[in-house]
Amino acid sequence: MNLYLRLLWTLLRAWRSPRLVLGQTLERTLRVLPNDLDVNGHMNNGRYLTVIDLMLVEYFVRTGFAQAMLQRGWRPMAGGSFITYRRGLKPLQTYTLRFRLDGGDAHWNYMRFEFMRHGRVCAAGYMKGAAVARDGLVPNALSYAAIGLAVPEPTLPEPVRHWLAAEHGVMNAAW
C-alpha cells in the first residue's frame, strides 16, 4: 500500500478513535507489506521509522495536539531517533507496535516505541519531537497549555539520558 494511503488510513482511524491521554500507550497491530521489504526479504530499517511517524500522527490527533498545532501555525518536528533491531519482520507477518510519551524536557518530548511479535521485541527505541513555530522551538509549557494541560515535571528515562550524551558527543565531533 502506498505510504500516502497509509497516512490517509491513519488519519481516518485516528479521527474515529477515542481520545488518548498523554502518557497512555498506543498499540497497533500492523502487517509487513511487500513494499516494506529490503533486498534481504525483511522489513527495511527505514520503514520502521516511517511507521513510527504514522504512529506519531495518530498520537497527535488523538491527544488533541494536532488541532492545537494547526490553530497556532505550529509544525511537528522530529529531532532524532535511535532504534535497535533484534529480530527481522518477514513479508506479511503481523506485529504489534507500542508507542507512548515517556518523558520530556523544556522543548523536546521523548516517545518510546517497541515492535513486538509473539511477545518478543523485534525492534525498540526512542524518538524525540517538538513543536516548532516561525521563531523556533515551542516551549513545552506553551504546547501543553495549548491542549489544556500543565507541563509535567521534566523526566528523562535512563536510555534517553545516555542517548542525549552520545548525541552531544556526535555533534561535537562533527566535521
DOFITOR-578090 format. One record per residue: residue number from 1; z, x, y of N, C-alpha, C in turn. Coordinates in pm, whole numbers. Each point is the difference from the previous one (the first is absolute). Example, Ala and Ser with C-alpha at 12.3 -4.5 7.8 and 13.67 -1.06 7.14 Angstrom:
> i, npz, npx, npy, capz, capx, capy, cpz, cpx, cpy
> 1, 780, 1319, -569, 0, -89, 119, 0, 90, 120
> 2, -72, -35, 105, 6, 82, 119, 73, -77, 109
REM end
This chain:
> i, npz, npx, npy, capz, capx, capy, cpz, cpx, cpy
> 1, 0, 86, -117, 0, -86, 117, 0, 90, 123
> 2, -82, -32, 96, -9, 73, 124, 136, 2, 71
> 3, 31, 108, 69, 130, 11, 66, 18, -104, 111
> 4, -107, -39, 66, 12, -106, 102, 38, -132, -64
> 5, -53, -25, -119, 40, -122, -72, 147, 7, -40
> 6, 44, 118, -43, 143, 16, -33, 86, -23, 124
> 7, -44, 51, 115, 75, -21, 125, 6, -148, 34
> 8, -112, -68, -10, -4, -144, 28, 93, -75, -96
> 9, -7, 34, -128, 87, -63, -101, 147, 26, 32
> 10, 31, 123, 39, 138, 35, 36, 48, -83, 117
> 11, -84, -13, 104, 39, -79, 117, 21, -147, -35
> 12, -91, -56, -77, 14, -141, -39, 127, -23, -82
> 13, 27, 89, -93, 119, -11, -82, 127, 15, 85
> 14, -2, 95, 92, 117, 26, 84, 31, -119, 90
> 15, -101, -62, 57, 22, -115, 89, 57, -120, -75
> 16, -31, -10, -129, 48, -114, -80, 134, 29, -67
> 17, 42, 124, -2, 123, 38, -71, 122, -15, 91
> 18, 118, -15, -61, 121, -12, 81, 29, 126, 80
> 19, 71, -19, 106, 37, 111, 88, 91, 98, -74
> 20, -16, 127, 31, 84, 105, -56, 102, 45, 103
> 21, 114, 43, -49, 103, 60, 84, -20, 151, -7
> 22, 12, 68, 114, -14, 145, -2, 97, 60, -101
> 23, -50, 92, -80, 81, 61, -106, -19, -67, -135
> 24, -54, -121, 0, -26, -69, -127, -119, 67, -69
> 25, 6, 11, -131, -108, 63, -75, -113, -98, -22
> 26, -119, 44, 30, -122, -75, -26, -59, 55, -129
> 27, -27, -89, -97, -60, 42, -126, -131, -74, -20
> 28, -100, 72, -45, -130, -57, -30, -46, 54, -133
> 29, -53, -86, -84, -66, 44, -123, -148, 7, 32
> 30, -56, 116, -22, -140, 27, 34, -71, 56, -122
> 31, -131, 14, 12, -81, 51, -110, -88, 114, 51
> 32, -17, 102, -84, -90, 111, 33, -143, -50, -19
> 33, -74, -4, 109, -138, -49, -3, -97, 117, -18
> 34, -121, -27, -45, -96, 110, -23, -24, 87, 123
> 35, 1, -59, 121, -24, 83, 119, 125, 76, 45
> 36, 110, -10, -76, 122, 77, 28, 0, 134, -73
> 37, -98, 22, -87, 3, 114, -92, -59, 127, 58
> 38, 51, 113, -50, -60, 129, 33, -80, 50, -120
> 39, -50, 122, 7, -85, 52, -108, 78, 22, -130
> 40, 132, 2, 7, 81, 16, -120, 31, -133, -68
> 41, -49, -109, 57, 18, -130, -64, 135, -65, 25
> 42, 72, 44, 100, 125, -69, 36, 1, -24, 151
> 43, 102, -71, 47, 3, -38, 141, 0, 126, 88
> 44, -90, -1, 96, -18, 110, 93, 124, 19, 86
> 45, 37, 124, 26, 121, 26, 78, -7, -63, 139
> 46, -116, -3, 63, -14, -64, 131, 15, -151, -7
> 47, -35, -58, -112, 10, -145, -14, 145, -46, 1
> 48, 90, 82, -54, 142, -34, 6, 41, -25, 145
> 49, -40, 90, 89, 38, -14, 142, -67, -121, 65
> 50, -121, -31, -42, -67, -119, 53, 74, -127, -42
> 51, 44, -5, -125, 75, -117, -48, 133, -9, 74
> 52, 62, 114, 29, 124, 0, 79, -26, -58, 139
> 53, -113, 36, 61, -35, -59, 131, -9, -151, -7
> 54, -56, -53, -109, -8, -145, -16, 138, -62, -12
> 55, 90, 68, -71, 138, -51, -10, 67, 2, 137
> 56, -29, 101, 79, 57, 7, 134, -49, -116, 86
> 57, -127, -34, -12, -54, -116, 72, 75, -126, -40
> 58, 17, -21, -130, 73, -118, -46, 144, 2, 51
> 59, 63, 115, -5, 139, 12, 46, 10, -36, 149
> 60, -93, 52, 81, -1, -30, 143, -18, -149, 26
> 61, -94, -61, -71, -25, -143, 21, 123, -82, -40
> 62, 55, 30, -116, 110, -82, -53, 133, 22, 71
> 63, 17, 111, 70, 123, 20, 77, -14, -48, 144
> 64, -122, -36, 40, -23, -45, 138, -38, 112, 95
> 65, 0, 124, -50, -29, 112, 87, -147, 4, 43
> 66, -91, -44, -84, -143, 0, 35, -24, -89, 122
> 67, 59, -117, 0, -16, -92, 113, 59, 60, 128
> 68, 118, 62, -12, 63, 63, 117, -88, 112, 55
> 69, -60, 79, -88, -87, 109, 44, -123, -55, 72
> 70, -62, -101, -59, -119, -59, 62, 30, -56, 138
> 71, 111, -67, 15, 38, -60, 128, 22, 105, 108
> 72, 43, 119, -37, 34, 104, 96, -107, 108, 14
> 73, -105, -12, -78, -107, 100, 6, 36, 131, -69
> 74, 98, -5, -88, 37, 119, -77, -89, 11, -122
> 75, -7, 121, -54, -74, 23, -123, 90, 72, -101
> 76, -19, -25, -127, 77, 75, -100, -59, 140, -14
> 77, 84, 96, -26, -47, 136, -18, 78, 66, -113
> 78, -74, 56, -94, 63, 79, -107, 21, 141, 53
> 79, 115, 57, -31, 30, 135, 46, 2, 101, -112
> 80, -23, -45, -120, -2, 91, -114, 49, -69, -125
> 81, -20, 66, -111, 47, -53, -127, 15, 115, -97
> 82, 82, -23, -99, 0, 91, -114, 8, -86, -125
> 83, -70, 47, -101, -7, -74, -125, 0, 101, -115
> 84, 67, -38, -106, 3, 81, -121, -55, -84, -114
> 85, -91, 57, -76, -64, -70, -110, 62, 47, -131
> 86, 29, -95, -90, 58, 35, -130, -86, -45, -116
> 87, -58, -118, 11, -83, -56, -107, -123, -65, 63
> 88, -115, 21, -63, -122, -59, 51, -8, -149, -29
> 89, -70, -70, 87, -30, -142, -23, -147, -10, -37
> 90, -27, -62, -115, -135, -5, -57, -72, -130, 38
> 91, -131, -4, -22, -79, -117, 38, 56, -131, -56
> 92, 10, -97, 85, 41, -138, -28, 147, -14, -38
> 93, 77, 109, 1, 143, -12, -26, 67, -72, 117
> 94, 102, -77, -32, 81, -59, 106, 119, 92, 27
> 95, 48, -7, 122, 117, 78, 40, 74, -80, 107
> 96, 123, 34, 20, 81, -64, 103, 24, 102, 110
> 97, -25, -42, 122, 28, 84, 115, 121, -57, 72
> 98, 104, 81, 14, 120, -38, 74, -5, 72, 135
> 99, 40, -72, 105, -16, 51, 135, 113, -54, 86
> 100, 72, 86, 72, 109, -49, 85, 29, 99, 113
> 101, 56, -52, 106, 51, 82, 108, 127, 67, -51
> 102, 6, 133, 11, 112, 73, -58, 82, 76, 104
> 103, -46, 4, 125, 74, 69, 104, -82, 13, 125
> 104, 63, 52, 103, -70, 18, 126, 77, 91, 94
> 105, -69, 37, 108, 64, 76, 106, -40, -62, 132
> 106, -4, 75, 108, -26, -58, 131, -138, -67, 11
> 107, -100, 57, -67, -137, -53, 10, -64, -34, -134
> 108, 34, 75, -102, -69, -12, -129, 80, -85, -98
> 109, -75, -69, -87, 57, -75, -112, -55, 62, -128
> 110, 85, 13, -100, -35, 67, -124, -3, -102, -113
> 111, -117, -15, -59, -24, -99, -104, -8, 70, -135
> 112, 80, -49, -95, 0, 53, -137, -99, -80, -82
> 113, -76, 66, -85, -91, -71, -90, 8, 61, -139
> 114, -22, -87, -99, 0, 42, -140, -109, -77, -74
> 115, -86, 71, -69, -100, -59, -88, 59, 3, -140
> 116, 21, -115, -61, 68, -11, -129, -93, -62, -103
> 117, 15, 43, -124, -71, -62, -113, 95, 2, -118
> 118, 28, -119, -54, 91, -14, -115, 134, 69, 27
> 119, 53, -17, 120, 130, 54, 34, 4, 150, 25
> 120, -115, 65, 1, -6, 145, 21, -70, 29, 133
> 121, 50, 99, 71, -59, 38, 128, -129, 77, -24
> 122, -108, -48, 59, -129, 71, -5, -19, 88, 122
> 123, 46, -50, 115, -6, 77, 125, 105, -59, 93
> 124, 53, 83, 87, 102, -46, 96, -3, 90, 121
> 125, 52, -53, 111, 6, 80, 122, 47, -81, 119
> 126, -29, 52, 115, 35, -62, 128, -117, 9, 95
> 127, -5, -92, 93, -91, 11, 114, 81, -30, 123
> 128, -41, 58, 112, 69, -32, 124, -100, -66, 94
> 129, 52, -96, 74, -85, -72, 93, 78, -41, 122
> 130, -76, -29, 105, 59, -43, 126, -99, -90, 71
> 131, 49, -67, 102, -88, -74, 90, -35, 94, 116
> 132, -122, -9, 47, -43, 83, 111, -59, -90, 108
> 133, 37, 29, 124, -53, -69, 118, -90, 98, 75
> 134, -56, -44, 112, -88, 88, 77, 68, 129, 43
> 135, 131, -7, 25, 71, 118, 49, 74, 76, -110
> 136, -25, -31, -125, 60, 76, -109, 77, -86, -98
> 137, 84, 65, -80, 77, -69, -102, 97, -100, 63
> 138, 11, -116, -64, 93, -103, 45, 135, 29, -66
> 139, 106, 12, 80, 131, 22, -62, 36, -115, -94
> 140, 67, 33, -109, 40, -103, -96, 89, -106, 65
> 141, 77, 37, 100, 84, -99, 69, -87, -112, 58
> 142, -118, 34, 52, -91, -102, 55, -74, -75, -110
> 143, -45, 73, -102, -77, -67, -105, 87, -96, -81
> 144, 123, 38, -25, 90, -90, -72, 36, -121, 87
> 145, 24, 25, 128, 31, -110, 92, -115, -100, 7
> 146, -124, 49, -15, -118, -87, 6, -2, -103, -112
> 147, 72, 29, -110, 7, -98, -109, 141, -58, -12
> 148, 77, 18, 107, 131, -64, 7, 109, 68, -80
> 149, -13, 130, -24, 100, 72, -79, 59, 115, 81
> 150, 124, 29, -27, 61, 121, 54, -48, 117, -83
> 151, -23, 113, 64, -45, 117, -74, 116, 48, -88
> 152, -26, 22, -128, 107, 48, -88, 38, 143, 35
> 153, 117, 40, -46, 42, 139, 18, -106, 91, -63
> 154, -36, 108, 70, -98, 91, -59, 52, 59, -131
> 155, -77, -21, -104, 35, 55, -132, -125, 63, -60
> 156, 19, 112, -60, -110, 66, -68, 43, 35, -141
> 157, -68, -56, -99, 31, 37, -139, -21, 151, -19
> 158, 71, 56, -95, -8, 144, -25, -144, 50, -20
> 159, -84, -70, -80, -138, 50, -15, -76, 4, 133
> 160, 29, -95, 90, -67, -1, 130, 47, 117, 85
> 161, 128, 31, -4, 51, 115, 77, -68, 129, -48
> 162, -15, 15, -131, -67, 119, -53, -148, 3, 41
> 163, -64, -116, -6, -140, -11, 39, -17, 40, 146
> 164, 85, -51, 89, -11, 31, 142, 21, 148, 27
> 165, 92, 61, -74, 21, 144, 15, -126, 77, -43
> 166, -59, -41, -112, -123, 64, -47, -114, -24, 98
> 167, -10, -121, 51, -104, -33, 98, 13, 88, 124
> 168, 123, 19, 46, 24, 86, 116, -51, 141, -28
> 169, 31, 52, -118, -47, 133, -37, -152, 9, -7
> 170, -63, -101, -56, -146, -2, -10, -64, -1, 139
> 171, 52, -84, 88, -58, -10, 134, 24, 128, 81
> 172, 114, 63, -19, 28, 127, 71, -88, 113, -49
> 173, -43, -7, -126, -83, 105, -58, -150, -26, 22
> 174, -33, -113, 62, -143, -34, 21, -68, 106, 85
> 175, -123, 27, -25, -76, 101, 73, -9, -47, 139
REM end
